[in-house]
């Protein structure tokens, strides 16, 4: 569905709702979190709103009275499913919780199930074979499926960029090189390799990949950029070539049944420190007209990928708030100015040093209040804290409750689209 049509549908659904009332390791970190910074030392790196238009109804103006708009019907179904859930269930359904890539224990899966969580991220590094990973992922799907209404899918994510950021490294998983090397390949070779990767993930039951990296690292900074450039996670040193590469990656992953996640908006290629291991990481260069936004704009136009928010602060965009807590960046720039309407996921909000001054539960709340959809937490126990905090705060805050409902509806619409 085109961005323009989805926006039309979204505005209509908003009326319906109102009426119905990847991360890099730091210099001394052994394991990077999901998306921000990259991996740690090559020996053992670790990978790592509601402000959108999610509402349906409305028929496209060109449709005849007897025709139906499939997207509008899907959105209406998402609204109905969201309304069949309690506010607490809606809030808990937003969180994506980290589990060991080597497999979550039965006790941990039971804990996630009890907490209402239905989205998991395989964190760390695993040398297990494809068949063993498939078995452990199957247990996650089976254990959490009752937390999703109408038989919709559980989401299981991982971080397979290539190079140092490859969570799954066992037999049966392609050993992709760094994105910097991938960026030198022909389009045909890139398509072939990413298609193989997507098939491997999909056959293992993994339906979300926190990749590709859309950050542009200037040649003048290069490896001096700790989260991205140090590990060769960028596809190129200019926005045009980065955009060209990520569009190929998005297409091949989606064709294989895996949701791509473009990261780290609005760009993490111009900082020197890593938000995983440092606080007060600040970008003073990226603004609303920066070329760093071009790869994200291209992905939005392509309309296949979700977008992950960087944890850094961007003084030209919001001098007061880190990006995951910035309404100016998430709702203002990404949603309203760039017209992005799909799922917005955070970078890791639990172990990242950048956000450590904010209480764990508040991190999820502030992310959703800024317009985010899905707070990501790589720590099992902290993810439960996040889910509980969101549910409790929404119960006493009508505005947050409305944002939670909208985010839950967006997630359900994505899951319905996946099943259609």
N, C-alpha and C positions, 0 to 999 in steps of 0.2 A: 504494500500500500504506500502511495506517495506521501511525502511529508505534508504536502498541502492538504490532501484529503484527510489524513489523520488529524490534522489540526482542526479541520472543519468538524469532524466527528467528535473530537475532544471537546470543543466549545459547546456542542450540543449536549454531550454527556455531563459536562459540568453543571448545566442547568438541571439535568436529571438528578444528580447527586444533591444539589442544593435543595431541590424540592422534596426529595425523599429523606431528606434529613438526617603495583605489583611490586613484592617490595624488596628493595635491595638490602644486602647485609651491610653493616657498617664496617668501618675499619677494623674494629675489634669484635664485631658480632659474628657468631658462628653461623647464625641462620637468619636470613632476611625474611621479612614478613611478606604477605601476599603481593603487594604491588608496588609500593613506593620505591624503596631502595632496591637494590638488586640483591645479589647473592653475597655471601660473605666470601671469605677467602676461597679461591678455586678449589681447595682441598675439600671443603664441605659447606657450600653455600646453602642457604635456605630461602626458598621463594616466598615468595609470598604471593520538602519534597513532596516531600509530597509536592512539589511544585510543578507537577506535570499535568498534561492534558491526558486524562485517562478515561474520560467519560464518553460514552457512546450515546446513541439514539439517533436521531436525525438521518434523513436519507440524502444522498448526494443530490444536488439540484438537478442533475441530468437524468436521474432515475425516474421511470414512469411510476404512476401510482401503484401498479401491480408488481413492480420489482422490489426486491429487498436488497439492502446493502449488507453483505456478509460481515464486514468489519463492524458496522453499527450493531448488528445482532450479537456479535461476539462481545462487544463492549457492554451491551445491556445484560448479557449473561454474566459477565464479570461483576457488574453492580449487584445483580441478584445473589450471586454466590457470596460476595462480601457481606451483604445484608443478612445472610443466613448465619454468619459468624458473630460471636459476641465481640465487643470491643477489645477485650483481653486477648481473644484468639487472633483478631486482626493485628494487634500490636506485636504479639509474639511471632507471628508469621513473617515479620519483616526481617528478622535477624538471620544472618548467615554465620554459623558457628564452626570454628576450627576443630578438626579431629586429626588424629595421627594418620599420616599417609600409609603407615603399616597396618592400619585397621583400628577402628574404634571398638572398645570393649563392649560387651553386652550391657554392662552397668552404665557406661557412658551413653549408649544409644537409648537406654531406658530413661536416663535423666533428661536427654534432649526431648524425647517423646513427651514426658511429663510436663516439660516446660513449654510445649507447644511449638517447638522449632521444627522447621521442615526443609531447611537449606543448610548444607554442610560444605566445608572447604577442607580438602586434603592438604595438610600443612607438613612442612619438614622435608625430608628426603627419604625415599624408599628405594631399596634394591630388590624388592619383591617382583616376581614375574607378572606378566600381564594376566595370567589366569588367576593368580592369587589376589591381585588387586581387584579383579572382577568379582571374586567371591566376597571380599570384604565390602566392596561398594554395594553389592546386592543386599547385604545385610542392612546397610544404611537405608536403602530404598524401602525394604520390607519393614524396618523398624519405625520409620517416620511417616509412612504413607497415610496413616489414619489422621495425621495432622493437616492434610490437604483435602479440601472438599471435592466431591464429585470425581474421585479417582484421578485427579490431576497429578502431574509428576512432582516428585521430590527433586530438588536441584542438588547435584553433587558437583562441586567445582574443584579445579586444581590450577596450577601455575606452570604451564609448559611453554615457555617462551623459546628456549634453546640456550645453548652455552651453559653458563653457571646457574641459570634459573630454570631448572628442570626438576620438579618434585619427583616424578616417576622415572627412575633410571634403570629399572630391571629389564630382563629379557622380554622382548616383545614390544618395547617402546622405542621409537626412533630416536637416535642420538643426534638431535639437531644442533648445529653450531650456533654461535651467537647471532643475534639479529644483524649485527654489523656485517657479518659474513653473508648472511642470507640476502642482505640488501645488494650484494654484488652479483647475485645470481640472475639468470634470465627469468622472465616471467613464467615461462614454461616449467623451469626447474623448481621455482618457488611454489607454483601451484601443485606440482606433483608431490613435493615433500610435505606441504601443509595438508594436502588431501589425505596422505597416508597417516599423518599425525591425527587428524580429525577422526578418521575411521578407527584408529586404535583407541582413542578416548571414548568414542561413542560405543564401541563394542565392549568396553570395560564398564559401561554404565555411567560414565562421566559426561554430563551434558552442558557444562559451563567451563570455559577456559579463560583465566584472567590474563588475556593477551589478545591483541598485540600492543606493544609499547608505541605510542604516537609522539613521544617526546623528541624534540629536536635539540641535539647537543652541538653548539657551534664548534667548528674546527679549532678555534682559538682556545676553547676550554677543554675539549676532549676528555681525557682520563681524569682531569681535575674536577669533573662533575662526579661526585661520589656515588650517587644513587644509580645513575644510568651509564654515563660514559666510562667510568672505571671498569665496568664489566661488559662493555660492548653491547648493551641492550638496545641501542638505537639502530634504526635501519639505515640512516644516513645523517649527514650534517646539514641538510637543508629540507625545508618543509615540503617541497614538491616531490622529492624522491621518497621521503617518509610516507607521505599520503599515498603515493602510488603503490608502495609495498603493503601498507596495512589494508588497503582495499582488497588486494589479492588474498591476504590472510583471512580477512573477515568472510569473504565469499566461500573460500574452501572449507573453513570451519563450519559455517552455517549449512553448507551443502551436505556436510557429514552428520548434521544433527547436533552440533555443539554451538552454544551461544558464545560468540566472541565478545570480549570486553576491552574496549579501547581505553588506554590509560597514559598519563595521569593528568587529567584536565585541571587547569588550563595549560599545563606543560611543566615538566620537572627537569628540563635540560639546561637550565641556566644557573642553578644553585651549585654551591661547592660542597655543602654538607648533606648528610643523609638524615631524613626525618625519622628513620627507625631508631637511630642511635644518638640523635642530637635534638635539643629543643631550640625554639626560636629560629628555625631555618626559614629564611626570608628571601623571596625573589623581588627585586626592585625594578625589573626590566619588562616583564610581560604585562601588556595592557590590552584593552578591548580591540585594538587595531593591529596587534602584533601578528607577525607571520607564523608564530608558534601555534596559533589557533587553526591554521589552514588544514593540517591533517584531521583535526576533530571535525571541522566543517565538512570535509570530504566524507568522513564516516557518517555524519548526520544525514547528508544528502543521499548516501548509499542506502541508509535505513536498514542495516542488518545487525549492527552491534549495539551493546550497552556501553555506558561510559562510567569510568571510575574517576573519582575525585582525588586529587593530590592532597597530602596532609600539610603542605607548606603554606606560608602566608605570602600574599601577593599585594604589595603596598600600592601598586597602581590601580588595583581593582577593589581592595578593601583593606585599609590600613589598620583596622581594629580586630579583625577575625581571621583565624586560620581558615583555609578553603573549605574544610568539611563543615564548618560552623557559619559559613558566610552566605547569607541570603542574596547578597549582591552578586556573588559568583554563581551559585547554583540556580537560584530562581531567576535573578536578573539577567546575567550574561548567558548562561547555558540554556535555560528554558525560554525566556522571553526574547532575548536578542538573537540567539542562534536558532531558535525554533525546535529544540530537541524535546521530544515528548515521551521517550521510552525510559527504561529503568536506569536509575542512577545508583551506583554502589559506591560505598566508601572504600578507601584503602583501610588497612588494619587500624582499628581504633582502640585496640586493647594493649598491645605491647609496644607501640610506637612511642618513642620518647617525646616527640613533638607535642602530643596531646596529653601527656601524663599529668599535667597540672589540673586537668578537668576530671572530676569523679567519673568512674567508669559508666555508671548508668546515665549520667548527664551527657556523655559523649553521644550516645545513641539518640537521646531526646533532642539535643541541639542539631544533630545532623538532619533529623526528620523535620524539625522546625525550619531549617534553612532551605528545605525543599528536596532533600535526599529521599531515596526509596528504601534502600537496603543497607543497614549498618553491618559491616564485616568485622568479626572479632576472631582472631586466631587462637585465643585462649578458651579452652572448654568451659572452665568455671566462670570466667568473666562474661562469657556470652549469655549464661543463665542470668547473671546480674543485669545485663542489658535488657533482656527480654522482660524481666520482672519490672524493671524501672520504667520502661516504656508503657507497659500495661497500667501500672499504678498511676503514673502521671497523666496519662490520657483519660483515666477515669475521673479526674478532677479538673481537667482543662479542656473545655469544649473546642477551642481552636486546635489544639494538638489532636484531639479525638477526630476532628474532621480531616486533618492531614494524615493521620494514621489510616483512616478509612480510604482516603484517596490512594495512598501508597499501596495498601492491601489490594485495592481494586486493580491498580496497574499491574501488580505481580500476578494476580489471577488472570488478567487479560493476556499477559505474556505466556502463561502456562496453557491457557485455552488455545492460543495461537500455535503453540508448540504441538498440541494434540490434533490440530485441525488438518 
